[in-house]
Amino acid sequence: MKNRKRLLGAGRKRISAQLESHLLEWIVAQREQGLRISTKTIQIKTKSIFPRLVSEPEINFKASNGWLQKFLKRNGLSLRRKTTMAQKDPDQLFQKIVSFIQYVSHHKKNTNRTHCSNG
């Protein structure tokens, strides 16, 4: 089997450059406000603005997961899960390390005393 490259301009065309541009602006605005954006939220927003921006009623656009992933890739976007862990301040991190070293040192001394006194 030959390894062929796809011709430039081949493949399915975008539904609407205006739709994607409007959606991208909306996503950026949401992020700037610090709002959480899920794939479902983007799909719902896309379906709501689609009829206003695309005047071709014969297009049955579903904003599928596949379309969404390609849209995100085309625009250099990624969605990440929100975590409960925040990056620690270096001073807090230093104090945590010192506390851990003291804890280990204390338990190491107690463990050695226990073993020596039983012998």
C-alpha positions as a printed NumPy array, in Angstrom:
array([[  0.   ,   0.   ,   0.   ],
       [  1.398,   3.378,  -1.032],
       [  1.71 ,   6.195,   1.453],
       [ -0.165,   9.023,  -0.275],
       [ -0.478,  12.539,   0.959],
       [ -3.776,  14.354,   0.787],
       [ -3.944,  17.122,  -1.79 ],
       [ -4.143,  20.669,  -0.516],
       [ -7.748,  21.771,  -0.334],
       [ -9.026,  18.196,  -0.293],
       [-11.531,  16.96 ,   2.246],
       [-14.779,  18.322,   3.538],
       [-15.09 ,  22.089,   3.63 ],
       [-16.036,  24.082,   6.708],
       [-19.748,  24.643,   7.166],
       [-19.294,  28.384,   7.671],
       [-16.213,  30.476,   8.316],
       [-18.481,  33.099,   9.899],
       [-19.939,  30.516,  12.286],
       [-16.5  ,  29.326,  13.358],
       [-15.203,  32.882,  13.743],
       [-18.195,  33.889,  15.872],
       [-17.869,  30.752,  17.995],
       [-14.139,  31.284,  18.495],
       [-14.743,  34.862,  19.662],
       [-17.398,  33.615,  22.098],
       [-15.064,  30.941,  23.535],
       [-12.24 ,  33.465,  24.004],
       [-14.638,  35.889,  25.731],
       [-15.86 ,  33.138,  28.078],
       [-12.293,  32.197,  28.976],
       [-11.323,  35.814,  29.606],
       [-14.166,  36.009,  32.126],
       [-12.808,  32.892,  33.811],
       [-15.897,  30.863,  32.956],
       [-15.75 ,  27.116,  32.548],
       [-16.524,  25.857,  29.042],
       [-17.393,  22.231,  28.347],
       [-17.773,  20.449,  25.036],
       [-21.522,  20.29 ,  25.643],
       [-21.659,  24.059,  26.228],
       [-19.827,  24.728,  22.964],
       [-22.128,  22.373,  21.056],
       [-25.25 ,  24.036,  22.488],
       [-23.923,  27.507,  21.653],
       [-23.033,  26.372,  18.116],
       [-26.522,  24.982,  17.518],
       [-28.093,  28.204,  18.802],
       [-26.075,  30.544,  16.544],
       [-26.051,  28.272,  13.482],
       [-29.502,  29.273,  12.128],
       [-28.656,  32.989,  12.366],
       [-25.318,  32.724,  10.576],
       [-25.955,  30.058,   7.931],
       [-28.771,  30.772,   5.525],
       [-28.793,  27.36 ,   3.821],
       [-31.753,  25.451,   5.351],
       [-30.832,  22.194,   3.618],
       [-27.727,  21.788,   5.766],
       [-28.397,  19.39 ,   8.63 ],
       [-25.709,  20.519,  11.073],
       [-25.45 ,  18.625,  14.357],
       [-22.29 ,  20.048,  15.955],
       [-21.127,  16.47 ,  16.551],
       [-18.219,  15.467,  18.773],
       [-16.114,  14.838,  15.653],
       [-16.867,  18.302,  14.268],
       [-16.09 ,  19.866,  17.65 ],
       [-12.733,  18.104,  17.994],
       [-11.711,  19.242,  14.502],
       [-12.885,  22.792,  15.216],
       [-10.798,  22.869,  18.396],
       [ -7.764,  21.495,  16.54 ],
       [ -8.142,  23.968,  13.637],
       [ -8.173,  26.849,  16.084],
       [ -5.446,  25.615,  18.422],
       [ -7.824,  25.191,  21.345],
       [ -7.966,  22.519,  23.982],
       [-10.314,  21.826,  26.842],
       [ -8.88 ,  20.805,  30.154],
       [-10.552,  19.588,  33.265],
       [-10.645,  21.936,  36.182],
       [ -8.612,  20.576,  39.063],
       [ -8.941,  21.202,  42.764],
       [ -5.174,  21.459,  43.131],
       [ -3.753,  24.916,  42.659],
       [ -0.117,  25.738,  42.259],
       [  1.393,  26.445,  45.648],
       [  3.179,  29.627,  46.586],
       [  6.959,  28.899,  46.866],
       [  7.001,  29.98 ,  50.545],
       [  4.152,  27.583,  51.368],
       [  5.889,  24.822,  49.438],
       [  9.168,  25.417,  51.291],
       [  7.389,  25.255,  54.665],
       [  5.665,  22.014,  53.611],
       [  9.032,  20.443,  52.679],
       [ 10.618,  21.492,  55.988],
       [  7.645,  20.074,  57.885],
       [  7.897,  16.772,  55.996],
       [ 11.657,  16.447,  56.665],
       [ 11.067,  17.079,  60.371],
       [  8.283,  14.488,  60.406],
       [ 10.444,  11.843,  58.724],
       [ 13.423,  12.627,  60.956],
       [ 11.28 ,  12.372,  64.105],
       [  9.765,   9.037,  63.071],
       [ 13.144,   7.669,  62.027],
       [ 14.548,   8.425,  65.506],
       [ 11.528,   6.806,  67.21 ],
       [ 11.78 ,   3.727,  64.998],
       [ 15.492,   3.3  ,  65.79 ],
       [ 14.825,   3.629,  69.553],
       [ 12.063,   1.018,  69.397],
       [ 14.306,  -1.472,  67.614],
       [ 17.273,  -0.836,  69.943],
       [ 15.305,  -1.196,  73.176],
       [ 13.706,  -4.491,  72.133],
       [ 17.037,  -6.072,  71.239]])
